[in-house]
Every structure is written in structure tokens, then in C-alpha cells.
């Protein structure tokens, strides 16, 4: 959220909103601050920056997960209004750890909160909220939130390969070759479509890249138009990727190879080099390096 208006996913991890369930015990229900927490939830889910801000003291302070500080009720109202407008329709679930009195008119709340986007994406973070009593009313004096907890997912494990997405042409290949790389299944896989020769008349193949949670590594499966197939393990080495592949040819013989993908420093191209290749027990010549550039 650095250098940008907080969207509910970020400020949301959060914060102050707290919904107490019966399973969390009567002690939480009896805290005088629980009414403020519930009112905050209702106002937040309604997308009302005015109502949320009204629950704060005039000089309240909000420290977000990036360390940004919003001082005063008006500043908090303004940043909430922008966030609600940028990311409408989110809802919040809460788990309060405890309310603890710090003084006669001061209560500390700790817990975690989940913000759920309309598409089901969930952001979770911990928070502390300080309440103070002004006259007969309890209000929020300070909120401090931590960075959202991002649960690993197949999509996040493939994020390091996101730069490959797009259409690429081999500039110095012995035969024309193009690659079309795109995310699939909610970003949990990448598909790589190969076309050899102009318009693929010399053959095509499709490779599916995914994350293997059992073995904690990226791997892929490739199927070609001649009936062959292969499986590869992807290993990252800095910015480069090494693929170790085993294949079955259409005639039933087996093969193996190693392939290295090296992105250029400027991010505008990458090279592919194949070596240690054999098919049916016969050594095969090295491939490349072939330089791939974007298809305009």
C-alpha cells in the first residue's frame, strides 16, 4: 500500500473492526468497547466513511501495515472514503483475542480480521485498537495494523513466472517458432502453446505449468501434435530457470533433456538453450540459445 491510496484489501487486513462470536466467550461480550466494534463493522460493511470516522476521537491515529500514519478524524474519513470508492462490496469477519482494561477509561483490544472481496479473495491481518471514554461514549483513539497474512497458493508459487506471459517469436531459430503463454484456471497454471513453422504447419505442442504442493516445486506436462509427451521439473536459479525433462516419443522410445530459460536484463526478451539431449538412446545436438522477443 506504499505510495497509493489504501484499498480495502490493504487497510482492511485489519484494523479495527471486530466481530465477536458467541464461541469467543462472555467476557468479550461484556466489554464496554464491544458496541463500538459492532458499530464499526456495520458502518464498514455499508461503505460509510462518515459513520466509521464518527466512531473515532477527534485526534485519533491510524497506523497502517506499511507504517503510514493518518492523524485526526478528518484524515481517517478521507482515506476511508477513497478506499471504499476504490474497492466496493467487501465484507469483514473478525476474531477478537481479548479486551484488556489499561486504565479507568482506556481499553486495549487485540485480534485479527479478514476482509473478503466479492470474488472470495481473503486478506487477513492482526490489529490492536485503543478505546478511550469521552463522557458517556467509548471511541477509537488509535489503531495499529500489521501486514496482511498471505496464504501460499499455487498461483502465488507461479508468480515468479508472470513475466513470461504474452506472445513471443524465436528470432534466430533454425525454423520458425512462436510461443503463446497465458495464465489458466484462476492463475493456478500457465499454458504455453508452441507453434513450429509458419502458422504451426510443422507441428504444435501445449505445455501446462503448475505447482506441485506435495513435492514443493514447479513442474510441467507437455503434449505434442505427433503424440509425444513429456514431464519437466522447473528449478529457479536467480532470474534463470532450469528445466529437467523426461519424454516419451510417439514410437515408444524415451528421451531426456535440460533446458535453460534466461530473461534479458531489460525484460524485453529471453533466451532458451537446450543441452544434454538424447532420444531413443541417441545423443541429440544442442539447441540454441534462441532469442525470443515479443510479437507486436
C-alpha positions in Angstrom: 0.0 0.0 0.0 3.0 2.3 -0.1 2.5 5.4 -2.2 -1.0 4.6 -3.1 -4.5 5.1 -1.7 -5.3 2.2 0.6 -7.8 -0.1 -0.9 -9.8 -2.3 1.3 -7.5 -5.2 0.8 -4.7 -3.4 2.5 -6.2 -1.2 5.1 -8.6 -3.9 5.6 -6.4 -6.5 6.8 -7.4 -5.2 9.9 -7.9 -2.9 11.5 -10.3 -2.2 13.9 -13.3 -3.8 13.0 -14.1 -6.6 15.3 -17.0 -9.1 15.3 -17.3 -11.2 18.4 -18.9 -14.6 18.1 -20.5 -16.5 20.9 -17.8 -19.0 20.8 -15.3 -16.3 21.9 -16.9 -16.1 25.3 -19.0 -14.0 27.5 -16.0 -12.0 28.8 -15.6 -10.4 25.4 -19.3 -9.7 25.1 -19.3 -7.8 28.4 -16.6 -5.3 27.4 -18.0 -1.8 27.0 -16.0 -1.4 23.8 -17.9 -4.2 22.0 -20.6 -1.9 20.9 -18.1 0.4 19.1 -16.6 -2.7 17.4 -20.0 -3.8 16.2 -20.9 -0.3 15.0 -17.7 -0.1 13.1 -18.4 -3.4 11.4 -21.8 -2.2 10.3 -20.6 1.1 9.0 -17.6 -0.5 7.2 -19.8 -3.1 5.5 -22.2 -0.3 4.5 -19.3 1.6 2.9 -19.9 4.7 5.0 -16.7 6.6 5.7 -18.7 9.2 7.7 -20.1 6.7 10.1 -16.8 4.9 10.6 -15.0 8.2 11.2 -17.6 9.3 13.7 -16.5 6.3 15.9 -13.1 7.9 16.4 -11.9 10.6 18.7 -11.1 13.9 17.1 -7.4 13.3 17.3 -7.4 9.6 16.6 -4.5 7.9 14.9 -4.4 5.1 12.4 -1.1 3.4 11.6 -1.5 1.1 8.6 0.5 -2.0 7.8 3.0 0.0 5.7 3.7 2.4 8.5 1.7 5.2 7.0 0.1 7.4 9.8 -3.3 9.1 9.4 -3.8 11.6 12.2 -7.2 13.0 13.1 -10.8 12.1 12.4 -10.9 14.1 9.1 -7.8 12.4 7.7 -9.2 9.0 8.6 -12.5 9.8 7.0 -10.8 11.0 3.8 -8.7 7.9 3.3 -11.6 5.6 4.1 -13.8 7.3 1.5 -11.2 6.8 -1.2 -10.7 3.2 -0.1 -14.4 2.4 -0.2 -14.8 4.0 -3.6 -11.8 2.1 -5.0 -12.9 -1.3 -3.7 -16.6 -1.5 -3.0 -18.5 -4.6 -1.9 -16.0 -6.1 0.6 -17.1 -7.6 3.9 -15.3 -8.3 7.1 -15.1 -11.2 9.5 -13.3 -10.8 12.9 -11.7 -12.9 15.6 -11.1 -10.9 18.9 -8.4 -12.3 21.1 -9.2 -10.1 24.1 -10.3 -6.7 25.5 -7.9 -5.6 28.3 -8.5 -2.5 30.5 -5.4 -0.3 30.7 -6.8 2.4 32.9 -10.2 3.6 34.2 -11.2 5.0 30.7 -8.8 3.1 28.4 -9.3 -0.4 26.8 -7.0 -2.3 24.6 -8.3 -4.7 22.0 -6.3 -7.3 20.1 -7.3 -9.7 17.4 -7.3 -10.5 13.7 -9.6 -9.6 10.9 -10.5 -11.0 7.4 -11.6 -8.8 4.6 -13.4 -10.8 1.8 -13.7 -9.4 -1.7 -16.8 -10.1 -3.8 -14.8 -12.7 -5.7 -13.9 -14.5 -2.5 -10.3 -13.4 -2.1 -9.5 -13.0 1.5 -6.9 -10.8 3.3 -6.1 -11.4 6.9 -4.1 -9.4 9.4 -3.7 -8.7 13.1 -4.5 -5.4 14.8 -4.6 -3.6 18.1 -7.2 -0.9 18.9 -7.1 1.5 21.8 -10.5 2.8 23.0 -11.0 5.8 25.3 -14.1 7.0 27.0 -15.3 10.6 26.2 -18.2 11.5 28.5 -20.6 8.5 28.2 -19.2 7.3 24.9 -16.4 4.9 24.1 -14.4 5.9 20.9 -11.4 4.6 19.0 -8.3 6.5 19.8 -5.7 4.5 18.0 -5.4 1.6 15.6 -2.3 -0.2 14.6 -2.4 -2.9 12.0 0.2 -5.4 10.8 1.0 -6.6 7.2 -1.7 -8.9 5.8 -1.0 -12.6 6.1 -0.9 -14.0 2.6 -1.6 -17.7 2.5 0.6 -19.5 -0.1 -1.4 -20.7 -3.2 -0.5 -22.4 -6.5 -0.9 -19.0 -8.2 1.4 -17.3 -5.8 4.0 -20.0 -6.3 3.9 -19.3 -10.1 4.2 -15.5 -9.6 7.9 -15.6 -10.4 7.0 -16.8 -13.9 4.5 -14.0 -14.6 7.0 -12.1 -16.8 6.7 -14.9 -19.4 3.0 -14.2 -20.2 2.5 -12.9 -23.7 3.3 -14.0 -27.3 6.9 -14.5 -28.3 8.8 -15.2 -31.5 12.2 -17.0 -31.8 14.4 -14.6 -33.7 17.3 -16.9 -34.6 15.7 -20.3 -34.5 16.5 -22.8 -37.3 12.8 -23.0 -38.0 10.1 -20.5 -37.2 8.8 -20.9 -33.7 6.3 -18.9 -31.7 5.1 -19.2 -28.0 1.9 -18.0 -26.6 1.9 -18.0 -22.8 -1.1 -17.3 -20.6 -2.5 -18.0 -17.2 -5.2 -20.6 -16.7 -7.6 -21.8 -14.0 -7.6 -18.7 -11.9 -3.9 -18.2 -12.4 -3.0 -21.5 -10.8 -1.5 -22.8 -14.0 0.3 -21.4 -17.1 -0.3 -22.7 -20.6 2.5 -22.5 -23.2 1.3 -23.1 -26.7 4.2 -23.8 -29.2 3.8 -23.4 -33.0 6.7 -24.6 -35.3 6.9 -23.3 -38.8 4.7 -20.6 -40.2 1.2 -21.0 -38.6 2.3 -24.2 -36.9 2.3 -26.4 -40.1 5.5 -28.1 -38.8 3.8 -29.1 -35.5 2.4 -27.8 -32.3 2.5 -28.6 -28.7 0.9 -27.5 -25.4 2.7 -27.3 -22.1 0.8 -26.9 -18.8 2.9 -25.5 -15.9 1.8 -25.8 -12.3 2.9 -26.0 -8.7 3.3 -29.4 -7.1 2.4 -28.9 -3.4 3.4 -32.4 -2.4 7.0 -32.0 -3.7 7.1 -28.2 -3.2 8.3 -27.4 -6.7 7.1 -26.2 -10.1 6.6 -28.8 -12.8 5.1 -29.1 -16.3 3.5 -31.5 -18.7 3.8 -31.2 -22.5 1.8 -32.9 -25.2 2.7 -32.5 -28.9 0.7 -32.9 -32.1 2.6 -36.0 -33.1 1.5 -37.9 -30.0 4.6 -37.5 -27.8 4.5 -36.2 -24.3 7.0 -35.1 -21.6 7.2 -34.1 -18.0 9.7 -31.5 -16.6 10.8 -30.2 -13.2 11.5 -26.4 -13.1 14.2 -25.1 -10.8 14.9 -21.4 -10.3 18.4 -20.1 -10.3 18.3 -16.4 -9.6 16.4 -14.9 -12.6 17.0 -18.1 -14.7 15.0 -21.3 -14.8 16.4 -24.8 -15.5 14.0 -27.5 -16.8 15.0 -31.1 -16.5 12.7 -33.1 -18.7 11.9 -36.8 -19.5 9.8 -37.6 -22.5 8.0 -40.5 -24.4 8.2 -40.4 -28.2 5.3 -41.4 -30.4 7.1 -44.6 -31.3 7.5 -45.6 -27.6 11.2 -44.7 -27.2 12.2 -42.4 -24.4 14.2 -39.2 -24.3 15.5 -36.6 -21.9 16.9 -33.1 -22.0 17.8 -30.0 -20.0 16.5 -26.6 -21.0 17.6 -23.2 -19.6 15.5 -20.0 -19.8 17.4 -16.8 -19.3 15.5 -13.5 -19.2 17.3 -10.4 -20.5 18.3 -7.7 -18.0 16.0 -5.2 -19.8 13.0 -7.5 -19.5 12.3 -7.2 -23.3 13.4 -10.7 -24.3 14.7 -14.0 -23.1 16.8 -16.8 -24.4 16.3 -20.6 -24.4 19.1 -23.2 -24.6 18.7 -27.0 -24.7 21.5 -29.4 -23.9 22.2 -32.9 -22.6 19.6 -34.1 -25.0 19.0 -37.7 -26.1 16.2 -39.5 -27.8 15.9 -43.3 -28.0 19.4 -43.7 -26.6 20.9 -41.4 -29.3 22.6 -38.2 -28.3 20.9 -35.1 -29.9 22.6 -31.8 -30.8 22.4 -28.8 -28.5 19.6 -26.3 -29.2 20.2 -22.5 -29.2 20.5 -20.3 -27.5 17.4 -19.0 -29.2 16.4 -15.4 -28.5 12.6 -14.7 -28.1 11.2 -11.3 -28.5 7.6 -10.1 -28.1 5.2 -10.4 -31.0 3.8 -6.9 -31.6 
